[in-house]
Amino acid sequence: MNKIHNNQFKMFLSTQNQLNQNASIWSPMQRIVACKTEADELIGLIQSKAEQSNLKTSVTQQKEELKNTIALKTSSLSGLIQVYASDTGNTDLINNIKISASEVTQTKDANLDAVVRNVCTHAQQNQQALISYSVTEDTINELLTLLNQYNQLIGVPRSLQSSKYAKLQSIDELFDKANDLFKNKLDKLMLIYRESHPEFFSAYHSARVIINN
């Protein structure tokens, strides 16, 4: 990738990360979910092309950032459940879900799904009681969405070779498709959140800015 590509790719990753962190807002809209999936595929294929050329990308950093986000949200959810369990004298529940952010971060990829999903499952099982502890369905679904995103990222780009974009042979073609997807679809779909979620809308567009360096 050339310098222009590198700067654009950093923007793609920044935007992808912003969407990942706010999945609870946009995930109810199926059209956005479909476009986000396409964007993930294109980003993965760009990574693949870069790796085939023995060029470094920012994907490793993006993967680390996503895992850190998952770790923070998992430990926060665990903490809220622990308070509920302590209030109700449920020591077994505390023992089953007690985990820190650093422990999640240090968990191997092969085991991460089970660790995070365990906390989410216990949250779902006690969801009604946890409402007063600020644990909602959206709280749990957002974490599960991030986990699914991380699972998709593991093994990329091999898992993306069967995607509809796999036939594209050049980096330029992939960047053209990705830029078109963001500009003509996702950017326009995000307009629906301009008034209902202004902070998310602003953060999304800030992420879309290409920083030249």
C-alpha positions in Angstrom: 0.0 0.0 0.0 1.2 3.5 -0.7 1.0 6.5 1.7 -2.4 7.5 0.5 -3.7 4.0 1.0 -2.2 3.8 4.5 -3.9 7.0 5.6 -7.3 5.8 4.1 -6.9 2.4 5.7 -6.3 4.0 9.2 -9.6 5.9 8.6 -11.4 2.7 7.7 -10.1 1.1 10.9 -11.0 4.1 13.0 -14.5 4.2 11.6 -14.9 0.4 12.1 -13.8 0.7 15.7 -16.3 3.6 16.3 -19.1 1.5 14.9 -18.0 -1.5 17.0 -18.1 0.5 20.2 -21.6 1.8 19.4 -23.2 -1.3 18.0 -26.2 -1.1 20.3 -27.3 2.1 18.5 -27.2 0.9 14.9 -27.5 -2.9 15.1 -31.3 -2.8 15.1 -31.3 -1.4 11.5 -30.7 -4.4 9.2 -29.5 -2.3 6.3 -26.7 -0.8 8.4 -25.8 -4.3 9.7 -25.5 -5.5 6.1 -23.3 -2.5 5.1 -21.1 -2.9 8.2 -20.6 -6.6 7.3 -19.5 -5.6 3.8 -17.1 -3.0 5.2 -15.6 -5.6 7.5 -15.1 -7.9 4.5 -13.4 -5.2 2.4 -11.2 -4.2 5.3 -10.2 -7.9 5.8 -9.4 -8.3 2.1 -7.3 -5.2 2.0 -5.4 -6.6 5.0 -5.0 -9.8 3.0 -3.6 -8.1 0.0 -1.2 -6.1 2.2 0.0 -9.3 3.9 0.5 -11.0 0.6 2.8 -8.1 -0.3 4.6 -8.4 3.1 3.5 -4.9 4.0 2.5 -4.0 7.5 -1.0 -2.6 8.3 -2.7 -1.2 11.3 -4.9 -4.3 11.7 -3.0 -5.6 14.7 -3.5 -2.4 16.5 -7.2 -2.4 15.6 -7.6 -5.9 16.9 -5.9 -5.0 20.2 -8.2 -1.9 20.6 -11.2 -4.1 20.0 -10.1 -6.6 22.6 -9.4 -3.9 25.1 -12.9 -2.5 24.5 -14.3 -6.0 25.1 -12.2 -6.4 28.2 -13.4 -3.2 29.7 -17.1 -3.9 29.0 -16.8 -7.5 30.2 -15.2 -6.4 33.5 -17.8 -3.7 34.0 -20.7 -6.0 33.4 -19.0 -8.6 35.7 -18.7 -5.9 38.4 -22.4 -5.0 38.2 -23.4 -8.6 38.5 -21.1 -9.0 41.4 -22.8 -6.2 43.3 -26.2 -7.8 42.6 -24.9 -11.2 43.7 -23.4 -9.7 46.9 -26.6 -7.9 47.7 -28.5 -11.2 47.3 -25.9 -13.4 49.0 -25.2 -15.4 45.8 -21.6 -16.3 46.3 -21.7 -19.0 43.5 -22.7 -16.3 41.0 -19.8 -14.1 42.1 -17.4 -17.0 41.7 -18.8 -17.9 38.2 -18.5 -14.4 36.7 -15.7 -12.6 38.6 -13.1 -11.4 36.1 -11.0 -8.3 35.6 -10.2 -6.4 32.4 -6.6 -7.5 32.5 -7.6 -11.1 32.7 -9.9 -10.7 29.7 -7.1 -9.0 27.8 -4.7 -11.8 28.6 -7.2 -14.5 27.5 -6.1 -16.4 24.4 -8.2 -15.9 21.3 -9.3 -19.5 21.3 -10.8 -19.1 24.8 -12.1 -15.5 24.7 -15.5 -16.3 23.3 -16.3 -18.7 26.1 -15.0 -16.3 28.8 -17.0 -13.3 27.6 -20.1 -15.3 26.7 -20.2 -16.8 30.2 -20.6 -13.3 31.8 -23.2 -12.4 29.2 -25.2 -15.6 29.8 -25.3 -15.0 33.5 -26.4 -11.4 32.9 -29.2 -12.7 30.6 -30.3 -15.2 33.2 -30.6 -12.5 35.8 -31.6 -9.7 33.4 -34.8 -8.6 35.1 -33.2 -8.3 38.5 -30.2 -6.5 37.0 -32.2 -3.7 35.4 -31.9 -1.7 38.7 -28.1 -2.1 38.4 -28.1 -0.4 35.0 -27.7 -3.7 33.1 -30.1 -3.7 30.1 -30.6 -5.9 27.1 -28.7 -3.3 25.1 -25.8 -3.6 27.5 -25.5 -7.3 26.9 -26.2 -7.2 23.2 -23.6 -4.5 22.6 -20.9 -6.7 24.2 -22.0 -9.8 22.3 -21.9 -7.8 19.0 -18.3 -6.7 19.8 -17.4 -10.3 20.6 -18.9 -11.5 17.3 -16.9 -8.8 15.5 -13.7 -10.0 17.2 -14.4 -13.6 16.3 -14.8 -12.6 12.7 -11.5 -10.8 12.9 -9.7 -13.9 14.1 -8.4 -15.8 11.1 -8.9 -12.9 8.7 -8.2 -12.9 5.8 -8.7 -16.6 5.1 -12.3 -16.6 6.3 -13.1 -13.8 3.8 -11.7 -15.4 0.7 -15.2 -16.6 -0.2 -16.8 -13.2 0.0 -18.3 -11.5 -3.0 -15.3 -9.1 -3.1 -12.7 -11.9 -3.2 -12.7 -11.7 -7.0 -11.2 -8.2 -6.9 -7.5 -8.5 -7.6 -6.0 -5.1 -6.8 -5.6 -3.0 -3.7 -7.0 0.0 -5.8 -10.2 -1.9 -6.6 -10.7 -2.8 -2.9 -10.1 0.8 -1.8 -12.5 2.1 -4.4 -15.2 -0.3 -3.2 -14.6 0.5 0.4 -14.7 4.3 -0.2 -17.9 4.0 -2.2 -19.5 1.9 0.5 -18.7 4.4 3.2 -19.5 7.5 1.2 -22.6 6.5 -0.6 -24.2 4.1 1.9 -23.0 4.2 5.5 -22.5 8.0 5.6 -26.0 8.5 4.4 -27.5 5.8 6.7 -25.8 7.5 9.6 -27.9 10.7 9.0 -30.8 9.0 10.9 -28.8 9.4 14.1 -28.0 13.1 13.7 -30.7 14.2 16.1 -31.4 11.0 18.1 -27.8 10.2 18.9 -25.8 13.4 18.2 -22.7 12.3 20.1 -22.4 9.0 18.1 -23.1 10.9 14.9 -20.4 13.4 15.6 -17.9 10.7 16.6 -18.6 8.6 13.5 -17.9 11.6 11.2 -14.8 12.5 13.2 -13.6 8.9 12.6 -14.3 9.3 8.9 -11.7 12.1 8.6 -8.5 11.0 6.8 -5.4 12.2 8.7 -2.4 12.7 6.4 0.9 11.9 7.9 
